[in-house]
Amino acid sequence: MPGLAVRRARAADALGLDLPTEAGVLARLREVATEAGKDFILIFTPEDEPYDPLIKS
């Protein structure tokens, strides 16, 4: 989309938000994918077997 970066920056300014860096976004994504909820085990009910995590740390 032409002008997306400008529109995003304008929206963030209007809402008083600081846009994170690409590195910050990727670090947060990795943290959420590998750390958040690691004590939670999702069980496939019919077979009573746990799902394997999609992303391993």
N, C-alpha and C positions, 0 to 999 in steps of 0.2 A: 504494500500500500504506500503510495507516494505520501510523504509528509507524516508518516506514522511516528517517527522519533520526535518531531516537533510537537505533534498533538499530544503525545504521551508526556513530554516534559511540561507542556502547558497545563495539562490535567493534574500532574503531580504538584506543580506550583500552586494551583488553585485549591488543592486539597491539603496543602502544607506537608506533603510527603517527600522524603528523601529517597531517590531511586538508588537501589543497591548496584554495586558493580557486578559485572559478569562473574568474576571470581567469587564474590560473596554469595551470589545466587546459587552457583554450583556447589559451594561448600555447604550451604543450607540444605540443598536437595540431597546431597550425600548423607548429611546428618540425619535428616528425616527418614531417608530410605533404609539406613543401616542401624540407627540407634533408637529412634523413637519407637516405642512399643515392642522392643526386643524381648520383653518378658511376656508378651502376648502371643499365644499360639492359636492359630486358626485351624480348626479341625474340619475335615471333610466328613460330614455326619454319616452318610451311608456306609462308609468303610471304616469309620472311626480312626482315621489316619491324619496326622498333621500335614499341612501344606508345607512345601519347601519355600524358603524365602527367595524372592526373585533376585535380590541384590544382596550379596554377602560381603561383609566388611573385611 
